[in-house]
Amino acid sequence: MTPEQTGRSYDQIADVWNGKTFNRRNGITAHERALAFIDDSRGDHGDLVGKPRRAIDLGCGCSGRFVDLLLARGFDVEGLDVSARMIELARARHPDVTFHHADICEWVFPHSYDFITGWDSLWHLPLAQQEPVMRKILAALTPGGVFIFTTGGLDRADEKTDAAMGPTVYYSVLGIPRTLALIADCGCVCRHLEYDQWPEKHLVVIVQKA
C-alpha cells in the first residue's frame, strides 16, 4: 500500500481516536521519559536554557494528547499526518497549532526540532522508505534533540497488511539490529528500548542526537 492509501484507510476510522472511550494516557509515560533526556541535556548546557524549543508529532492523528503534553512543556508544536480526516479533527481540537497534511516520504522538514515523536505511525511506511525516512528524521534533530518512536520488535525486516481495525492497513519494520545500526550511523544514540506491551512485540525506542 502507498502512504496515500493508508491515509484513506485512516480517514474511515479517524473518529475512533477522537471519541471519549479512547485511552488518552496511551504513550504518555514513554513520552515523559523521552522528554527527561532533553531536560538533562539542557541542564548540562546552559546556553540552551531559555531558547524556544520546537517539536513535531509525525502521524499525529487527532487525539491531540502528545500535542497537549508538549504545549504544556513549553514547546512550539507542529503535527503531520497523511490522513485528511485526522488533520481536519486535529485542527478543530488545536486551531492555533500548525498541522501539515502530507506524506512524510515526500515532505521536507521546514525546521530542525528539539523533539520529534512518531508513535504508532512510522510502521505504516513502505519498507523501501523506512531507512530514507529515518535518516531524514534524525537529520532534522537539533544537537541533543530527542526522537521517540514505536516499531515492531522483530529481529529482521518484514512487512504485512492487516484489516483488524476494519480497513486494510499496511505495516513494515526494519528489524531491531538494522534500526540500531542506522541510529548510530546517523550520529545518534539509543537511550531507551522497551517492549512495553509484552508479549505483544510493540517496541518503544528513544533516540538522542549526539
Backbone as a ProteinNet text record, in pm:
[ID]
protein_1_A
[PRIMARY]
MTPEQTGRSYDQIADVWNGKTFNRRNGITAHERALAFIDDSRGDHGDLVGKPRRAIDLGCGCSGRFVDLLLARGFDVEGLDVSARMIELARARHPDVTFHHADICEWVFPHSYDFITGWDSLWHLPLAQQEPVMRKILAALTPGGVFIFTTGGLDRADEKTDAAMGPTVYYSVLGIPRTLALIADCGCVCRHLEYDQWPEKHLVVIVQKA
[TERTIARY]
83.1	0	86.5	40.1	109.4	67.2	145.1	101.9	-34.2	-61.1	-190.5	-305.1	-284.9	-385.9	-404.5	-294.4	-303	-379.8	-353	-425.5	-574.4	-614	-756.8	-819.1	-740.8	-790.7	-817.3	-725.2	-742.8	-851.8	-878.3	-991	-1120.9	-1133.6	-1257.4	-1276.5	-1168.4	-1177.3	-1121.2	-1096.6	-1032	-1108.8	-1240.6	-1319.8	-1300.3	-1245.7	-1217	-1122.4	-1020.9	-921.8	-972.7	-1088.6	-1147.7	-1258.9	-1287.9	-1401.6	-1366	-1467.3	-1448.8	-1390.2	-1402	-1353.2	-1204.2	-1143.4	-1001.7	-916.7	-817.6	-727.5	-624.5	-646.8	-558.3	-426.6	-411.9	-284.1	-190.2	-240.8	-158.8	-34.5	82.8	209.3	261.1	182.1	223.2	343.7	342.6	455.5	585.6	580.6	700.4	748.8	655.6	694	754.2	701.9	760.4	902.5	925.6	1061.2	1153	1103.4	1184.6	1216.5	1117.9	1139.2	1243	1256.6	1355.5	1496.9	1523.6	1657.4	1688.3	1587	1608.1	1635.6	1558.6	1577.9	1718	1767.3	1902.6	2005.5	1985.2	2078.9	2084.7	1967.4	1963.6	2027.4	2017.8	2082.6	2233.4	2288.3	2433.2	2488.2	2403.2	2448.1	2366.8	2417.7	2342.2	2303.6	2377.2	2346	2214	2163.8	2036.1	1917	1941	1831.8	1770.3	1637.2	1567.9	1538.1	1600.2	1572.2	1441.1	1361.6	1237.1	1267.8	1183.7	1203.6	1092.3	1129.2	1032.7	1011	886.4	852.6	755.9	759	663.9	619.7	490.9	428.9	401.8	477.8	465.3	361.6	261.6	148.4	66.8	38.7	-17.4	-156.5	-231.5	-368.6	-450.4	-553.3	-644.6	-668.7	-610.9	-639.4	-579.6	-465.5	-402.6	-334.3	-321.9	-266.7	-118.3	-41.8	100.1	118.5	31.6	34.7	11.7	-87.7	-114.7	5.1	66.6	182.3	296.3	323.2	434.7	406.7	283	246.6	265.3	226.2	239.6	385.4	474.9	618.4	684.5	606.7	660.3	714.2	683.1	730	640.1	699.3	624.1	598.3	472.3	437.4	375.7	412.5	350.3	306.8	218.1	176.5	172.7	188.4	183.7	109.5	23.8	-45.6	-84	-87.8	-124.8	-275.6	-348	-493.8	-558.3	-635	-702.2	-802.8	-872.6	-971.1	-902.8	-791	-716.1	-674.6	-624.4	-580.6	-699.5	-811.4	-931	-970.8	-971.8	-1009.2	-902.9	-775.4	-666.3	-673.8	-701.1	-711.3	-830.6	-938.8	-1055.7	-1024.8	-942.9	-907	-804.2	-707.6	-599.3	-587.7	-677.7	-677.3	-553.9	-478.7	-360.8	-231.6	-240.6	-123	-114.1	7.5	28.7	27.1	-62.7	-71.1	-47.5	30	63.8	-5.8	-85.5	-141.8	-44.9	35.3	144.1	191	260	326.7	470.1	508.7	641.9	751.4	720.2	820.6	862.3	769.9	795.3	816.7	771	770.1	910.7	935.9	1064.8	1047.4	1127.1	1119	1151.3	1063.7	1090.5	1188.3	1211.9	1299.4	1374.5	1467.6	1520.1	1431	1427.7	1338	1413.8	1373.2	1431	1365.7	1243.3	1172.3	1084.5	1097.2	1016.2	954.7	825.8	760.2	695.6	706.4	642	577	476.8	415.5	311.5	333.2	239.2	202.5	300.5	271.4	373.6	501.1	605	609.5	551	547.7	450.4	380.1	295.6	371	497.2	575.4	603	611.8	659.4	798.4	825.2	952.9	1071.5	1063.1	1173.2	1195.5	1096.2	1107.3	1148.9	1153.3	1185.2	1321.8	1424.2	1557.9	1572.9	1532.8	1549.1	1468.6	1349.2	1270.2	1334.1	1384.3	1452.1	1573.3	1649.9	1765.6	1721.6	1612.3	1562.3	1517.2	1449.1	1402.8	1520.4	1617.3	1731.2	1814.5	1819.8	1892.3	1821.2	1690.8	1613.1	1621.1	1687.2	1702.9	1811	1786.2	1890.5	1991.7	2112.9	2206.7	2143.3	2145.6	2079.7	1931.3	1877.2	1735.1	1698.6	1572	1524.4	1413.2	1419.8	1319.6	1266.1	1134	1070.7	980.2	987.4	900.2	872.8	773.2	741.9	761.3	793.1	812.6	778.5	780	759.4	890.1	886.1	1008.1	1051.6	1085.4	1130.1	1280.8	1339.7	1484.6	1528.5	1436.3	1472.5	1358.3	1387.5	1288.5	1168.7	1051.1	929.4	821.3	717.1	603.6	478.2	362.7	235.5	122.2	4	-118.8	-211.4	-298.7	-383.7	-515	-624.3	-755.4	-823.4	-744.7	-800.9	-885	-851.6	-926.9	-1044	-1058.9	-1164.6	-1104.1	-1063.5	-995.8	-859	-813.9	-681.6	-573.1	-475	-363.7	-233.9	-131.5	-0.5	96.8	186.5	289.8	424.1	532.7	666.4	763.5	868.6	972.9	1109.3	1212.2	1349.5	1407.3	1354.8	1413.4	1508.2	1521.7	1598.9	1745.3	1817.3	1959.7	1982.6	1905	1924.6	1884.3	1777.6	1733.7	1841	1899.8	2003.5	2129.4	2165.2	2281.2	2258.3	2137.5	2103	2107.7	2056.8	2060.9	2204.8	2293.3	2434.2	2498.8	2464.3	2522.2	2481.4	2368.7	2319.3	2367.5	2464.8	2520.5	2430.8	2348.4	2256.1	2281.8	2223.7	2241.5	2104.5	2089.3	1966.5	1972.2	1882	1879.4	1787.9	1689	1592.3	1526.8	1512.9	1445.8	1364.9	1235.5	1148.7	1033.2	1012.6	888.5	785.9	705.7	619.1	484.6	456	327.6	347.7	460.7	493.7	380.6	341.2	412.5	387.4	307.1	297.6	432.4	469.8	601.5	595.1	543.5	532.3	655.7	741.3	871.8	878.7	918.1	938.7	1088.6	1126.2	1266.9	1281.5	1375.9	1406.8	1550.8	1567.1	1694.5	1733.4	1861.7	1908.9	2023.4	2019.7	2126.2	2250.1	2362.7	2487.2	2524.6
-120.2	0	125.1	227	355.3	432.9	532.5	614.8	680.3	721.3	782.3	683.6	557.4	455.7	432.2	431.7	418.5	535.5	655.1	772.5	759.6	708.6	692.2	585.8	483.6	384.1	449.3	533.9	600.8	707.9	762.8	855.6	790.4	660.2	589.2	563.3	565.2	527.6	635.9	754.8	860.2	894.4	888.4	930.1	838.8	718.5	630.5	698.9	769.1	835.7	968.8	1011.3	1137.4	1115.3	987.7	956.3	954.1	950.4	953.2	823	714.1	585.8	563.9	651.1	634.6	665.8	583.1	599.4	708.4	826.4	939.6	930.5	832.6	810.6	722.8	665.9	576.8	649.4	600.1	656.2	774.2	825.8	946.4	918.6	808.2	776.8	766.2	703.2	690.5	827.3	915	1048.9	1130.4	1113.4	1181.7	1134	1005	951.6	1011.8	1021.5	1077.4	1224.5	1299.5	1441.6	1464.4	1369.1	1383.6	1390.2	1325	1329.8	1469.8	1539.7	1678	1766	1748.3	1829.6	1810.2	1686.5	1659.6	1728.3	1722.9	1783.8	1934.5	1995.4	2140.2	2180.7	2091.7	2121.9	2121.3	2040.9	2031.9	2143.2	2207.7	2308.1	2436	2523.2	2641.8	2729.5	2721.5	2807.1	2769.8	2650.1	2608.4	2659.7	2692.1	2731.3	2863.3	2867.2	2989.2	3001.5	2918.9	2925.8	2851.9	2901.7	2832.4	2694.7	2600.9	2463.6	2425.4	2353.5	2308.2	2157.8	2115.9	1973.9	1945.7	1822.5	1782	1638.7	1614.9	1484.1	1428.6	1326.5	1263.9	1152.7	1160.4	1069.5	1108.9	1237.5	1295.3	1245.7	1199.8	1160.9	1279.1	1251.7	1358.7	1366.3	1276.1	1278.9	1401.6	1448.9	1568.3	1549.6	1424.9	1406.4	1441.6	1409.8	1445.6	1595.4	1652.8	1797.7	1869.2	1823.5	1884.6	1872.7	1755.2	1733.6	1827.9	1839.9	1922.2	2071	2112.7	2251.9	2286.6	2192.6	2215.9	2226.4	2165.1	2172.4	2291.6	2375.2	2497.8	2488	2380.2	2364.7	2438.6	2486.3	2523.9	2394.2	2356.9	2222.8	2227.3	2128.5	2105.1	1958.7	1929.1	1791.7	1761.6	1635.6	1591.6	1459.3	1446.5	1319.4	1307.8	1184.5	1159.3	1146.4	1135.3	1124	1261.5	1295.5	1425.3	1439.8	1333.4	1339.5	1358.9	1289.6	1309.4	1455.6	1514.7	1654.3	1747.2	1718.9	1800.7	1802.4	1684.5	1675	1736.3	1718.8	1775.9	1928.1	1987.2	2133	2185.3	2109	2150.8	2150.4	2053.9	2044.1	2150.3	2176.2	2271.2	2371.9	2469.3	2562.2	2651.2	2664.3	2750.4	2675.3	2544.7	2462.3	2441.9	2441.1	2416.4	2267.2	2225.4	2085.5	2075.8	1975	1952.5	1824.8	1836.2	1716.8	1676.3	1574.2	1540.5	1397.5	1347.4	1217.2	1240.9	1185	1206.3	1161.9	1068.8	1023.4	1136.1	1227	1335.5	1470	1481.5	1608.9	1651.9	1781.6	1837.3	1911.6	1876.1	1942.8	2091.3	2181.7	2325.1	2378.5	2302.9	2346.6	2224.8	2253.2	2149.5	2145.5	2030.2	2011.7	1956.1	2002.6	1953.4	1823	1799.9	1678.4	1634.2	1508.1	1450.2	1321.5	1303.6	1179.7	1115.5	983.6	906	783.2	806.2	699.4	623.5	493.6	405.6	459.6	514.9	574.4	536.8	541.5	521.3	378	285.3	147.5	129.3	235.5	229.7	270	310.1	345.5	222.9	239.7	129	85.2	-43.1	-94.3	-23.6	2.4	68	211.3	269.8	407.2	416.5	303.6	308	372.8	326.8	380.7	526.2	563.7	705.2	800.2	761.5	848.3	858.8	747	750.9	843.8	835.3	924.2	1070.4	1097.5	1234.2	1286.6	1202.1	1243.2	1272.5	1182.5	1201	1322.2	1350.9	1470	1598.1	1589.7	1707.1	1738	1651.9	1678.4	1782.5	1869.5	1959.6	1880.1	1931.4	1864.7	1846.6	1724.1	1694	1667.6	1683	1659	1512.7	1486.9	1352.2	1311.9	1185.8	1126.2	1001	994	873.5	815.6	683.8	620.7	477.5	419	278.5	201.6	75.1	-13.2	-154.5	-246.8	-386.2	-446.5	-515.1	-569.1	-700	-694.8	-813.5	-807.1	-920.9	-926.2	-895.7	-896.3	-869	-794.4	-742	-665.6	-753.9	-689.9	-763.7	-662.2	-709.9	-626.4	-711.7	-647	-718.2	-618.8	-669.4	-591.1	-654.8	-573	-618	-541.3	-610.4	-545.5	-555.1	-568.7	-586.8	-467.2	-347.9	-227.8	-200	-280.6	-260.3	-242.9	-120.7	-100.4	-168.7	-207.7	-268.9	-164.7	-201.3	-113.1	-190.2	-121	-181	-149.1	-245.6	-227.2	-276.9	-213.4	-263.8	-224.1	-303.8	-274.8	-312.3	-242.8	-275.8	-389.7	-413	-508.1	-436.2	-489.9	-422.2	-402.3	-503.9	-481.6	-370.7	-370	-267.5	-129.9	-124.3	3.8	64.5	-15.4	35.7	76.4	0.1	35.9	167.4	187.1	309.9	430.6	413.1	521	564.1	468.5	500.6	566	516.5	571.3	716.3	756.7	894	985.6	939.2	1023.4	1038	935.1	937.9	818.2	824.2	719.7	668.9	537.6	480.4	492.2	572	593.2	494.7	440.6	352.4	264.7	136.8	41.6	-51.1	-61.7	-136.2	-202.5	-333.2	-399.8	-361.6	-259.2	-206.1	-276.9	-370.1	-440.8	-592	-640.5	-782.8	-869.8	-978.8	-1045.1	-988.1	-881.8	-816.2	-752.2	-757.5	-707.2	-559.3	-482.1	-337	-275.8	-215.5	-170.1	-18.1	36.7	181.1	209	306	342.9	493.9	530.4	670.7	696.4	796.3	824	969.8	994	1131.2	1162.8	1283	1329.5	1360.6	1309.4	1329.2	1476.6
0	0	0	-66.3	-64.5	60.9	103	215.7	192.3	69.7	39.6	65.4	27.8	52.7	202.9	275.7	420.9	480.4	429.1	476	454.1	339.2	312.1	403.6	438.5	534.4	669.3	713.3	842	837.6	720.5	708	755.6	730	760.7	909.9	985.3	1126.7	1219.8	1166.5	1245.6	1372	1367.5	1482.6	1603.8	1582.8	1696.2	1794.6	1743.2	1827	1881.6	1834.4	1878.8	1980	2007.9	2094.6	2242.6	2326.1	2471	2524.7	2450.3	2500.1	2471.6	2391.5	2360.5	2484	2509.2	2624.3	2595.3	2648	2620.5	2697.3	2783.6	2851.3	2769.2	2659.9	2578.1	2528.4	2566.4	2521.5	2601.6	2695.5	2768.3	2858.1	2930.5	3019.2	2941.2	2825.3	2742	2694.6	2659.7	2615.7	2730.2	2849.6	2964.5	2989.4	2971.1	2983.9	2877.9	2754.6	2646.1	2670.8	2718.8	2745.2	2853.5	2945.3	3052.1	2996.6	2884.1	2824.2	2771.8	2721.6	2678.5	2799.2	2905.6	3025.4	3082.2	3083.2	3131	3043.3	2910.7	2817	2836.5	2854.1	2872.3	3004.6	3104.5	3231.1	3220.8	3128.8	3111.9	3024.9	2947.7	2851.7	2873.5	2956.7	2994.1	2877.5	2765.8	2652.3	2586.9	2618.2	2560.1	2640.7	2765.9	2853.2	2805.1	2800.6	2763.3	2615.4	2532.4	2389.4	2359.5	2266.4	2232.4	2173.2	2206	2159.2	2063.1	1958.2	1858.1	1872	1848.3	1848.9	1735.3	1686.1	1583.2	1608.6	1588.4	1604.7	1464.8	1426.4	1294.3	1300.4	1213.8	1225.6	1347.2	1358.3	1480.9	1513.1	1411.3	1438.6	1485.7	1564.7	1604.7	1754	1832.8	1976.7	2044	1993.4	2047.2	2181.1	2228.5	2363.2	2370.2	2265.1	2266.4	2241.4	2161.2	2139.8	2272.4	2349	2479.1	2572.3	2575.9	2662.3	2625.5	2496.5	2450.8	2468.5	2445.4	2470.4	2618.3	2705.3	2849.1	2891	2813.4	2841.6	2772.9	2706.8	2650.3	2509.1	2438.6	2301.6	2203.3	2093.8	1975.2	1899.3	1882.5	1835	1696.1	1614.4	1484.5	1478.5	1384.9	1362	1213.7	1179.6	1039.5	1032.4	931.8	910.6	763.5	715.2	576.2	559.4	670.7	666.9	672.7	572	568.1	682.2	715	823.4	958.1	980.4	1104.6	1119.5	1012.8	1017.8	1042	979.6	999.8	1147.8	1209.6	1351	1441.1	1404.8	1484.7	1485.2	1369.4	1360.8	1439.9	1442.8	1520.8	1670.1	1713.9	1855.5	1894.3	1805.5	1834.4	1718.7	1710.5	1596.6	1589.2	1698.7	1697.9	1668.3	1646.4	1616.2	1465.2	1412	1268.6	1241	1153	1111.3	961.3	921.4	781.7	733.4	628.4	564.5	455.2	480.6	387.9	409.8	309.2	313.4	359.4	473.4	528.9	432.8	343.2	245.5	151.8	122.4	28.3	97.9	218.6	291.1	329.7	326.6	366.2	498.2	598	727.5	711.5	759.1	745	848.6	957	1065.3	1119.4	1209.5	1298.1	1421.9	1486.4	1600.2	1720.5	1838	1962.6	2006.9	1962.3	1999.5	1882.7	1846.4	1739.2	1791.7	1767.4	1804.7	1681.2	1674.3	1569.5	1631.2	1714.4	1793.6	1711.8	1693.8	1623.2	1485.5	1414.9	1284.3	1178.1	1211	1109.3	1058.7	1131.3	1082.4	965.1	926.2	807.1	679.8	692.8	574.3	488.5	355.3	271.9	318.9	315.1	365.5	300.1	169.8	99.1	146.4	213.5	261.2	407.5	476.2	618.8	645.5	575.9	602.7	558.9	436.3	399.1	486.3	527.9	614.3	752.6	804.6	934.2	928.9	822.8	809	803.7	733.5	722.5	858.6	934.6	1066.9	1158.8	1163	1253.1	1214	1084.2	1038.7	1082.2	1108.7	1147.2	1296.6	1375.1	1518	1542.5	1638.1	1684.3	1766.8	1787.8	1879.4	2017	2066.1	2192.5	2179.5	2057.4	2035.1	2050.3	2080.4	2110.8	2013.9	1972.8	1884.6	1951.8	1973.6	2026.2	1918.5	1899.4	1801.1	1843.6	1782.2	1805.1	1675.4	1691.6	1577	1620.9	1528.4	1562.5	1610.6	1724.4	1783.3	1720.6	1593.2	1519.5	1498.2	1471.2	1453.2	1310.9	1217.2	1077.5	1009.2	892.5	817.3	780.4	783.3	747.7	711.8	644.8	609	602.8	621.9	617.1	597	563.3	568	670.3	726.9	837	830.2	848.4	847.2	983.3	1089.6	1223.9	1267.7	1220.5	1259.3	1166.8	1061.6	962.4	825.2	788.8	660.7	660.2	543.5	530.9	553.6	635.8	669.6	652.7	605.6	578.4	691.9	720.8	822.9	769.1	812.4	780.8	890.8	906.7	1006.1	947.5	994.3	953.3	1035.4	1155.7	1248.2	1343.7	1464.1	1568.3	1530.6	1482.8	1453.4	1350.8	1243.4	1140.7	1191.5	1270.1	1325.7	1414.5	1503	1593	1516.3	1413.3	1331.8	1258.7	1209.6	1138.2	1232.3	1353.2	1452.4	1477.8	1497.5	1522.9	1401.3	1282.9	1159.8	1137.4	1195.3	1179.7	1292.8	1371.2	1476.4	1597.3	1621.5	1734.9	1825.4	1945.2	2045.1	2087.9	2098.7	2153.3	2305.3	2363.2	2507.7	2580.1	2506.7	2573.1	2466.6	2497.6	2409.3	2498.6	2470.6	2561.3	2487.8	2517.4	2479.7	2587.2	2561	2665.6	2676.2	2584.4	2587.7	2574.2	2622.2	2609.3	2665.2	2594.3	2484.3	2344	2333.3	2202.8	2169.6	2043.5	2003.7	1965.8	2059.9	2045.7	2109.5	2028.8	2075.3	2078	2192.6	2208.9	2201.6	2119.5	2104.2	2128.4	2213.4	2239.4	2193.5	2107.2	2043.5	2071.5	2090.3	2111.2	2016.8	1958.2	1869.7	1951.8	1907.9	1983.1	1984.5
[MASK]
++++++++++++++++++++++++++++++++++++++++++++++++++++++++++++++++++++++++++++++++++++++++++++++++++++++++++++++++++++++++++++++++++++++++++++++++++++++++++++++++++++++++++++++++++++++++++++++++++++++++++++++++++

